[in-house]
Amino acid sequence: MLKYSEVTVGQRPMRSYTWKNQSLIGVSNRLLRPVDADAASAPHTQVYVNLADLTFRAVNAIIIGVGLALGIVFIAAMPQRAMRTAESDAIEFAMLLLLMLMLTPLSFGYFYSWLMLPFAVITQRVLVGKGSVLLWWSLPALALLALGLAFPRGSQLYGNTFFATLLLFIGLSVELWRFKRQRGHRQALEHLWTQGEQG
């Protein structure tokens, strides 16, 4: 399970870097270096979708950099304990699920049933009038996912599910950051108000 090389992740040599793997590792290796993106185990014509021709080491450096950046964004967006509410917790848990989907080494289609929670959080915020910014991120994500219905293999070759998940993560990060700022301003005003009443 802990094997990771130029040809395989874990014990899945025929699926590791194919269109079925929508993780950061799978999509990065597929798009940034020449690897067979077809999932056929029988003899077949190899399919390449790479946009660059980087070394395995360079691709791994990019994967580590993107993974660290996503983790830092997640931590930076999290509100302090005193600022947390049920709303912020829901956004935070949705972001954590999205991180898990993107950063796990093997992430196949059925894993993405987990997108139900992020979409439920987004829908709830839009319905109560607090998620207008989220629409700008979730509608393109929905469009990318819809490409998978029209062109299941072609769109997944280029990581449509991964990039849709990334857009949702960015949108929820922006929303949680906005929530944290608004909550901080509100707490600062309440503090000033109580000091004014005491004075």
C-alpha positions, 0 to 999 in steps of 0.5 A: 500500500505504501509503494509509490513509484513512476509506474504505480501507487500502492498495488494498483499499477493498471489504475494508478495514473489512469483517468479513473484516479482523480486525486492530486497525485493521479491528475498531476502525473497524468497531466505533467508527464507522459504516462498511459492514462488508459485503464485497460488491462488488456493490450491497448493503444496507450493514451497520453494527455500530458500538457508538459514533460516533467520528470517524476521528481519535478511532478512530486515537488509540485504535488507536495507544494500544492498539498502544502498550499491547500493545507495552509489555506485550510488552517488559515481559513479556520476560525478561532475556537471563540468564533466557531459556530455550527455554520462555520463547523459545517463549512470546515467539515466540508472543506476537510472532506474535499481535502481528503478527496484531493490528497488521498493517493487513489481517489476513484469515482465512487469516493465522490459521493462525499461531495454531497456534504459540501453541496448541502452546505453550499445550498443551505448558505445560498438559500439563507442568502449568505452564499452569493460568493459561493455560487461563483465557485460552485456553478463552474464546479457543477459544469465540470462535473456535468462534463463527466455525464456527457463525456465520462472518459474524455473529461476525466482524462483531464481531471474534471472531478479533481478540478471541480473539487478544487473549485469547491474547496476554494469557494468554501475557503473564501466563504469561511474567511469572510465568515471569520472576518465578519465574526471578528468585526462583530466581536470587536464591536461587542467588546467596544460596546461593553467597554463603553457601557462600563465606562 
